């Protein structure tokens, strides 16, 4: 094996290792956020707050959780390579016939 081939293999192994760590990290972070969201919603249900009188920090906390989930999803998709996949268009082709006379059909 040449030095270039060995270097390419090392880079591929490193990429795999780093992606794997990112996936594990994002899975853990998602579990933590799931716990936080579950506990937050339990506390919110217990509190006697009118919807329109909800404190701003409660709304901010919910916004933070939702934003964090979006960031985790984006990171997971990137680490798993889901955003780089090109999907094949499986819809049938539509043929347009010009000059069609309905009475001759």
N, C-alpha and C positions, 0 to 999 in steps of 0.2 A: 504494500500500500504506500502511496505517496504521502508526503506531508500534507498536501492540499486535501486529499481524501480523508485523512485522519482529522484534520481541522474541521472539515465539513461534518463529519460524524460527531465530533465533540460539540459543535454548535447545535446540531439537531438534538442531541441528548440534553444540552443545557436548555434549549427552548422547551422541550417536553417537560423537563423537571420544573422550570419556572411556571409554565402554564398549569401544571398539576398543582403546584403550591397555591397559585392564584385561585384555582377552582375550589380547593379545600378552604382557603381563606374566605372566599365569598359565600360558600355554603355555611360556614360558622357564623359569619356576620348576618346572614339571612335568618338563621335560627335565633340569634340574639334579637334581631328586630321583630321577629314573629312573637317572641316572648314579651318584648316591650309593648307591642301593639295589643296583644291579648290582655295584659295587665292594665294598660291604659284604658282600653275599652271597658273593662270591668269596673274600674274606678269611675269612669265617665257615666256608666249606667247607674252606679250607686249614688252619685251626687245628684242633688235636687236642683238642677240648673235648667232654666228655660232656654230653649234653643237660641233665641235672639239675644239672651243675656249671657251667652257663653263668654268666659274671659278670653282675652286676646292671647294669653300664654297657652291656653288649652288649644286654641286654633293653631298657634305657632308650633306647638309640639306635634300635633297631627300633621301639619305641613312638613315638618322636619322628617318625620317617620316616612311619609310618602316619598319625599325627595330621596331619602336614603335607600329606599327599596328600588327606586328607579336607577340610582347609581350602581347598586349591586347587580341589578339585572343587566345593565350595560356592560359592566365588568365581566360578568359570567358569559355573556354572549361573545365578548371579545376573546376571552380565554378559551372558550370552546370552539371558536372559529365559526360561529353561526352567522355573523354578519358578512362573512366573505363568501358564503355559498351563493352561487347563482342558480336561481330556480328556473327550470325549463318551462316555457309557456306551453301548456297542454291543451289550450283551447283550440277548437277546430278553426281552420282558416275560413273566412267568409269571402265568397266570390261574388263580385258585383257584376251583373250583366247589364250593359248599357243598351238602350234602344229596345227594351223588352216591350212587346205589345201584349197586354193582358188578354185581348180577345183572340189572339192566335194560340194562346196556351191551352 
